[in-house]
Amino acid sequence: MESIFRRTLDEFRKVLEEKELAREELLKLTREMRINATKAIACLHAKEFDKADEHLKRALELMEKIYEFKEKYPDIYYPITFDAMQELVEAYSFYHVLKHENLEIDFSKLKVEIPPILTGLADMAGEIRRYILDLLRVGEFEKAERLIGLMEEIYLNLLTFNFPDRLTPNLRPKTDYVRGAIERTKSDFISAKVAALEGYFKKITR
């Protein structure tokens, strides 16, 4: 007769084998979601909005599948999904900002945890900076100025989340990065506007 001890260990093994399979599937799904979110961001910078929309929709579909693991496997769900959820928030928010030029973003559709939403927003501010630099190169100063205003709004709101790092991992350094990005972007804005004005005056005084 099989001992209770051995039977118990066999049950433990089955649980862990099931969890290992779930972990592998979750890793695969989060990797694919992250790739699609990254591609969506790249398409937005390239002003290929239709392609960005396709990648973002795919990422959201994958998030639905990922969310199914949350209740049954919480111990592997949170460590594995954090970075991918953060990337999804970044892409989703950036898409909204470029389309609507506001921060009235509906995060309820994402099924994403609060900490990666916050850090994803901070990362998205960096994408706004990159987009602004492209605007400055072609002299779109009004739009660039509006987007700088959104960067400042993100920063000021993230500052209010003064919680321990265990509750909001890596948020503080990312918020500090946003502050630095705003300062650099404002400096770039002034330089670009001065250069444009100088070019204009040279042209009319020839």
N, C-alpha and C positions, 0 to 999 in steps of 0.2 A: 504493500500500500504506500502510495506517495505521501511524504510527510507534509504537514501544514506549512512548514518552513519553505520547502521547495516549491510548493504550489503558490505560495505568496510571492516568491521571487519570480516565478514564471508570469504571474499577473503583472508585476512591476515591469518586467521585460516587454510585455505586450503593450503596456501603456507608453513606454519610452519609444518603442519601435513605431507606434502610431504617431507619436509626437515628432519623431525624426522625419517621417514622411511629410507631415504637415509643415514642418520647418522648411524642408526642401521646396515644397510647393509655394510657400509664402515668400521665400527668397526669390524664386523665379518670377512670381507676380509683381513683387515690389521692384525688382530690377527692370522689368518691362515697363512698369508705370513710370519709373524715374527716367528711363530713356525717352519715353513719349513726352513727358513734361519738359525735358531738356530740349528736345527737338521743337516743341511748341514755342519755347522762348527764342530759339535761334530763328525760327520762321517769323516771329514778331519783329525781331530786329531787322530782318530782311524785307519787312513789310509784305510778307506772304501770308495774309490773314486767313485765307481759305485753308491752306495747309496747316497753319497753327490751330485752327478750329478742329481739324481732323485729329491731330495728335492729342489735343486737349480732351476731346470727346473719348478717345481711346483710353487715355489716362484715367478719366472719370469712371469708365466702365470697369477698368481693372481695380479701382479703389472699391467699387461695389463688391467685387469678389474677395478682395483683401479683408474687408470689414466682416465678412462671414467667419473669419478666424478669431475675432476678438473675444467673444464670449467663451468659447471652448478652450482656447489656448492663450490666455492673457499673459502668461509668463514669457512666451516667445514673441507674442504679437507686438508689444511695445518696443522692445530693443531693436527688432528687425525693421519695423515700419517707419520709425521716426524720420530718418533722413529722406526717405522716399515721399512721405507725407509733406515734409517741408518743401521739397521740390515741386510737388503738385500745387501747394498753396502759392508758391512763387509764380508759377506759370499761370495759374487761374487768376491771381490778382493782377499780374502784369497785363494779361489780356483785357481784363475789365478796365484798367486804368487807361490803356491806349484807346479803347473803344469809347469810353464814357468820360474820361478826364475827371473822375471823382473817386472817392474811396467808399462809396456805398455798396460794398461787396457782400453778397449773401454767402456766408461760409457754411450755412446749414446744409447745403447741397453736397458738401464734400465728405461728410462723415469723418472728419479729421479731428484729432485731439487738440486742445487749446495750446500747449507749448509749441508744437510745430507750426501752428498758425502764426504765432507771434514771431518766431524766428524766420519763418517763410516771408513774412511781411518785411522784416529787416533786410533779408537778402533781395527782395523785390525792389527795394529802394536803390540797391546797387545797379539793378537792370535799368531802372529809370534814369540813373546817371549816365549810363552808356548810351541810352536812347537820346538823352539831351545833347550829348556831345555830337551825335550825328545831326541833330537839328541845328546846332550852332554852326556846323560846317557849311550849311546851306542857308544860313541867315534867318531861320524861323525862330526869332527871338520871343515873340509873344507866347507861342506854345511852350517853348523852353521855360519861360518864366512861370507859366501855370504849373508845369510839372515840378519845378523846384518847390513851389508852394505845397504840392502834395507830398514831396519828400519831407518837408518840414513838419507837415501834419502827422505823418507816420512817426517821425522821431519824437515829437512832443507827446504823442499818445503812448508810445512804447516806454517812455520815461516813467509813466505812472505805474508800471508793473514792477514794483520794487520788492521782489520775492526771492527767497533762497534759490540757489542754482539747482537744487534737487527738484524744485517745482517747475522752474522755467530754465531748463538746461541751455547754457551758452547764450542766453538772451542778452545779458549785460554787455559782453564784448561786441556782440553784433549791433547793439544799440549805439555803442561808442563808434563803431565803424560808420553807421549812418550819419552821425554828427560830422565826422571827418569828411564823408562823401559830400555832404551838403556844403561844407566850407570850400572844398576843392571845386565843386560845380559852380558855386557863386563866383569864385575867382575866374574860372574858365569863361563864364557868362560875360563878366565885365571885360575880360581881355578880348573876347570875340566881338563884342559890341564896339569897343574902342577901335579895333582893327577895321571893322566895317565902316565906321564913321570916317576914319582916316582915309580909307579907300574912296568913300563917297566924295569927300572934300577935295581930294587930289583930282578926281574925275571932273568935278565942276569948275575947278580953277585952272584947268589946262587951257 
